[in-house]
Amino acid sequence: MPEFEITRLGHKGDGIAPGPFFAPMTLPGEVITATPDGQILDDIRILTPSPDRVSAPCPHYRSCGGCQLMHASDTFVQNWKIDTVRSALAAHDLTAPMRDSAISPPRSRRRATFSARRTKKGATAGFNARGSDLIVEIPQCRLLLPDLVAALPAAKSLAVLGASRKAGLDVSVTISDGGLDVLVTGGKPLDEALRVSLASLAETQDLARLSWADEIVVTRRPPEQDFDGIRVVPPPGAFLQATTAGEAALRQDVQEITAGAARVVDLFAGCGTFALPLARNSMVHAVEGQADMITALDRGWRRADGLKSVTTQVQDLFRQPLMPDDLSSFDAVVIDPPRAGAEAQIEQIAQAQVPVLAYVSCNPVSFARDAKRLVAGGYELLWVRTVDQFRWSTHVELVAEFRFAPR
């Protein structure tokens, strides 16, 4: 069997050997034997292990596709994620000081989407297997909060009630202060009989809220989220930061960056993760493309005490970015776009020359592209911090500070 030396990790976490060949669950510097199947290496045997190799703490790791880097030490993973950001910036001839990473602890993920499917004997629920649509049950998962793992029986029951034999369900579960907030997609059409059965299941499983596709079936308790002491009820399936520790780290850095700003605009504001806490010290204008999230944000503000003015606007910032005239009255911008980044909006921010920008990103590549435009427009990239809410995965999140400093 031929030998291969792993020289680096790819963006999906596979080790890469010259060829290139891709070897799952290997690390740079390791020498392996393997059988090539196209560019993929199978039947891998480690001859020379990396000093960064560790025993995966989760018994499901080798089959489950939820994590990619559990065989690597925490130090290796964090350095790799920092280097991923540095490499993305270097591709645009940029550098930045890197602050220490903020790392969420094990068993801290508060939201997950389970795959669930009917079987001959009932149902199965969990995560998809690595490189497959087979479902791996994960009763001893080391990633999720225990209350989230405890939702797996409910996911199975939902599959029995509402999945067809040919297609499964996606069961998105979020831990809220009121209990489990569940959204099901991909199931049968919602008719009256299914509605009654689902309401009964929500009672039996003690769900706070159960939604089926685009309809809320039952709300037994408000599924509130706590944004630094400000309570909000997000719409079903709304984006939330993956862990409370990660959210707190991002919020603390955003508050530091915008400190002293009288007026802040929060772009891609979601349900108010940043906008509402910032309103303790600043007037905030929150802009978000989804009306139901803006409604949740506004209700949260109206119920809270001691906040300054929060105004809201529903607008698709990809198609209709705020223009320089819209931005000129603000002292700071907070922006937290999806993976695609915010190319059109960043162009307008660069032209508006808003003094301070806090950029939260879940994609170093689109972040670096946007950073290049800001720097070309007179901004200085002061620092970057990786915030690891997705332990043992290749997912990289970050927060960065920009200040306008014309040369």
N, C-alpha and C positions, 0 to 999 in steps of 0.2 A: 504494500500500500504506500503511495507516494507521501512524502513529507512536505509540509508548508510552514512558513514562518509568518505570523501575523504582524503586520507593520503598523496598522492603525485601526481605529474604529470608524465605521461609516455613520451617517446621520441617523440611521435606523438602529444603531447599536451593534450591528454585526461586525466581527473582526474581518479585516480585509488583508488578503495575501496577494503577492504579485500575480498578475494575470489579467484582470483582477478576479479573485475568487472570494466568495463571501461565506464566512463561517460563524453561525450563530453561537452565542455564549462563549466566545473566546476573547482574549485581551491582547493588546500589543505586547510584542516580545515573546509570545508563546510559540513553541514549536509543536505542531500537531501532525498526525496522520489522518487522512480522510479520503473519501471517494468522491471525485467530482461528478456532479450531475448538472451539466451545463456550467454555469458560473457559481452554483451553490455547492458547498461541501457537505457531504453526509458522512455518517458513521465516524464521527470525529472522536479521536482519542488524543488526550493531552500528553505529550511527551515531556515538555519543559513548561511547567506552569509559571505564570507571572507571580511576582511577590504580592501583587494587588488582588490575586484571586482569593475569594472567601467562600465558605459554605453558605449557600442561599438559606436564609432563615425561614422561608416558606415552603411547606411540603408540596405545594401545587406548582412551584416555579417552572419545572422542566416542561410541563404540559400547558400551563395557562399562558395566554398571550397578554395578560395585563401588565406585566413588568418585563423589561428587557435587560436590566443591568444588575440584577440581584446577586450575580456571581462576582461582582467587583466591590472593592472596599469603598466605604463612604468617601474617604479622601480622594480616591481615584475618580469617582463619579463627579464630585464637586469640581475638581480641577478640570475634568473633561468638559463640563458644562461652561466653566469660565473660559476655557480655551476655545470653545465653540463660538462664544460671543466675540472674543478677541479676533478670531479668524474671520468672522463675518465683517467686523469693522475694518480689518486689515485689507480685505478685498476692495474697500473703498478708500484706502490710504488714510484710515482713521485709527487713532489710539485713544484710550481713556483709562484713568485709574480705576481699578476694580476694588470695590468694597468687599468685606467678608460676606459670604453667602448666608442667606437666611434659609434654614432647612426645617421643613415640617417634620415632626416626629413620626415614627411608625404608628399604624392604626389611627390615623387622623383624618383621612379623607371623609368628607361629609356628604358627598354626592357621587353617584355612580349610575351607569346604565347597564343593566343586566340583560343578557339574552335569555329568553325563556321559550320552551317548545313543549308541545304535547308529545307524550310517548305512549306506547302500548300499555304501560303500567301506571301511567299518570302524567308526570311532567318532570322536566329538568330545568334548572336555572343556574346561571353563573356567568363566566366570561368565555369568549371564544378561545379555542385552542390556538397555539402559535401557528400562524399561517394556514388556518383552517376555519370552517364555519361550524365545526363540532363544538359543543358546549362542555366546558369543564366546571364541575361544581367546586366551590371554593369555601368550605365551611371553616377553614383555618387561615383565611386570608390575613396577611400581615400589613396590608395597605389601608384597609377600610376601618372606620370606626366600628366597634362591635355591634352597635345598634343597626348599622347598615348591613352587616353580615346577617343579622337576625331577620332582615327583611326578605331573605331568599325564599322561605316558605310561602310568603305572600305572593312573590313573583311566580312560583310554581302554581299556586291556586288560580292566579290570573290567567295563566296559560291554559289550564284545564277549562276555565269558563269561556275564554275569548279567543283562543288561537285556533287556527285551522290546522289540519294534520299536515298540510303542505308548507305552511309558513309559520315562523315563530313570531314572538313579540319582542319589542324593546321596552324594557321596564325601567324608567328613570326614577330613581329614589333619592330624595334629599332629606337630610336630618334638619328638622326645624324645631323651634322652641315648643311647638304644639304637638310634635311627633313626626311620623313619616309622611312626607308629601310625595305622592306617587303619580306619575304620568305614564300612560301606556300608549304606544303607537304600534301600528302594523297589525292590529287585530281585526276581528269581525266588525261589520257595521253595528253601531249601537242602536238596538231596538229596545222595546219596553221590557221584554223578558230579561235581556242581558243587563239592562239598567237596574232592575230589581235585584238580580243576583249580585251585581257589583256592590250595590249599597249594603247588602247583607254581608259580603266579604269584608268591606271596609269596617263594619262593626265588629266582626269576628276577629280581624287582624289588628284592630285598634289603630286604623290609619287616621291621620289628621285630615288629609284631603286625598281624593282619588279622582283623577281626570282621565278621560278616554279620548284619545286623539285631541280634537279642539274643543271638547266639552267637559266642564266640571260636572262629575256625577254626584258627588257628595262632599260637603265640607263639615266635618264633625267638630273640628277645632281650628282656629286660624293658624295656618302654618307660618308663623312669624319668624323673621330673621332679625338678628340684633346687629346693627351696624354701629358699633362703639356706643351702645346704650340707646340707640334710636331704632325703634321697632318698625319693621316694614313687612307687608305681606306680598311677596312677589307673585306674579302670574305663574301658572303651571309651566315648568320647564325653563324658567328664566335663568339666564347666566348668573352664576355666583362663583366667587373664588372657591377653589377646591377644598381648602382647609381654613379654619379660623386663624391658625398661626400664620399662614401665608398672607391672609387678608390683613391681619394686624401689622405684619412687617411692611407690606406695600403701603398701607394707610399711614404708618409712621413716617416713611420716607416721603410720601406725597405731602404730608403736613409740613415736614421740614423744608421741602423745596419751596412751598408756597407761603411760608410764614411771612407775615407782614403785608400780604397782598389784600387790598381792600375789596377788590372785585375779581372773582375767579370764574372762568368758564370751563365747565367739565364736558368734554366731548366723548361720545360713546358712553354716556353716563350710566346706562343700565338702570337698576332700581335705586341707585344712590349710594353705592359702596363708598365712594369718595365724597360726592357732593354733600351729603347730609352731615357727616362729621365736620367737613370743612366749614359748614355754615355756622358753626359755633363762633368762628372768628372772622369770617368773610361773607360778603354777599356773593351768592353763587347763581350762575345761570347754567342749567343742565340741559344738554341736547342729546337726544337718543332717537334712533330710527323706529323703534317699536313703541306704539302708543300705549300698550298695556303696561309696559315697564315704567314709562313716564307717569302714568296714572298712579302706580304703586308708590313711586318716589314722592309724588305730590301729596298723597294721603299720609305717607310717613312724616313728611315735614309738617303738615297741618296738625298732626296729633302730638308732635314733640314740643317740648318746652325749651325756651332759651336759645332758639336758633334765629339767626339773621335771615333776611329775605332769600328765598330760593325761588327763582322763576324757571319755567320749563318750556321746552320747545321740541316738537316732534319733527325730525328732519333726517332724511337719508344723506348722511355726510359723504358717502361715496359718490352719489350723483349730484348732490347740491351742498358742497362744503360751505361753511361760513366764510364770507369774503372779508378782505381787510377792513372795510368800513364796519362790518359787524363785530370785528375783534378789537378794534382800536381803543375801546373804552376799558378793556380788561388789563389788570396788572399781571395776571398769570393764567396759563392754560394747563389743564390736566387732560391728558388724552390716553385712552386705553382701548385701542382698536382691535378688531379680530385679527386672525393670522395674516391676512393680506396686507396689513399695515394701513396707512392713511395717506397715500401719496398725494391725492388731490387736495386733501385738507392741509397737509404739511406745506404744500406750495403756498397756500393762502396765509398760513401762520408766518412763514418766512417773509412774505411781502409785508405783513402787518407789523412785524418786528415787536411782538408782544415781549415784554422784558424777561419773563421766566416761563419755562415749560417743564412740566413733569410728564415724562413719557413712560407708560407702563406697556410692556409688550410680551406676547407669548410666542414670538418668532424672531430670532436674532437676524435672520436674513432680511426680512422686510424692515425691521428696526434700523439696521445698518444703512439700507438704501435711503430711508427717511432722514437718518442722521446726516448723511452726506449732503442732502439738500439744505438742511438747517445750517450746517457749518459753512456751506458755500454762501448762504445768505447772511452770515455775520454772527451766528451763534457759536458759543463754546460749549463743548461737551465736557462737563466738569467731572462726572463719575458715573459708574454703572454698578449695580448690585444684582446678582442672580438671586432669585427667590424660588426655592425648590419646593413646590407644593406637590409635585408628582415624583415622589421618591422612587428610585430604581427604574425610572423610565428615561427615555431620551428627550423628553419634553423639557424645554428651557424657557423660563420666564425671567423677566428682568424689570428693573425700574432705573431710570436715568434722569439726571438733571442737566438742562440746557439753560444758558443765560445769554441774552443778546449782548454782544460785545464787539461792536463794529471796529474794524482795524483802521 
